[in-house]
Amino acid sequence: MPQYLLEFDDDDLGQRKRLEFTAENPAAALSLLKDEGAFRHVKLWEGDRLLGNVMRDGQGVWHLDETSLG
């Protein structure tokens, strides 16, 4: 199974941290982020490839910054 990394910056919403996990696909990251506050930006990596920046808005909708996708 692929290795993924969630990378959180130190911001007004929380401290810097890293969370590594294995999963069938990157969608598994959403369940790991369920307890994070709204508007916290998180980088999602598969190995050394940045998949994108993920953020949940105030309504609970997830957003992926596609400009960072390669």
C-alpha positions in Angstrom: 0.0 0.0 0.0 1.2 3.5 -0.7 2.7 5.7 2.0 1.2 9.1 2.7 2.0 12.1 4.8 -0.1 14.9 6.2 2.0 18.0 6.9 0.5 20.7 9.1 2.1 24.1 9.4 2.3 26.0 12.7 -0.5 28.5 12.4 -3.2 30.3 14.4 -5.3 27.1 14.3 -2.7 24.6 15.6 0.9 23.5 15.9 3.2 22.1 13.3 2.9 18.3 13.0 3.3 15.4 10.6 1.1 12.3 10.3 2.3 9.4 8.3 -0.1 6.7 7.2 -0.6 3.9 4.6 -3.8 3.5 2.7 -5.4 2.2 -0.5 -5.7 5.8 -1.8 -5.3 9.4 -0.6 -9.0 9.8 0.3 -8.2 8.0 3.6 -6.6 11.3 4.7 -10.1 12.9 5.1 -11.0 10.5 7.9 -7.7 11.3 9.7 -8.5 15.1 9.4 -12.0 14.9 10.9 -11.0 16.3 14.3 -9.0 19.2 12.9 -10.5 22.6 13.0 -12.0 24.3 10.0 -9.7 26.4 7.8 -6.6 24.5 8.8 -4.4 24.0 5.6 -2.7 20.6 5.3 -0.3 19.4 2.7 -0.9 15.8 1.5 2.1 13.9 0.1 2.4 10.5 -1.5 6.0 9.6 -0.9 8.0 12.6 -2.1 5.2 13.9 -4.4 2.9 16.7 -3.2 -0.6 15.7 -4.1 -2.1 19.0 -2.9 -3.3 21.2 -0.1 -6.4 20.2 1.7 -8.7 22.4 3.8 -12.2 22.0 5.3 -14.3 25.2 5.2 -16.7 26.4 8.0 -19.6 24.4 6.4 -17.6 21.1 6.6 -16.9 20.9 2.9 -13.4 19.7 1.9 -11.3 21.7 -0.7 -8.3 20.6 -2.6 -5.9 23.2 -4.0 -5.5 21.8 -7.5 -2.9 24.4 -8.5 -0.4 22.4 -6.5 -1.1 19.1 -8.4 1.5 18.1 -10.8 
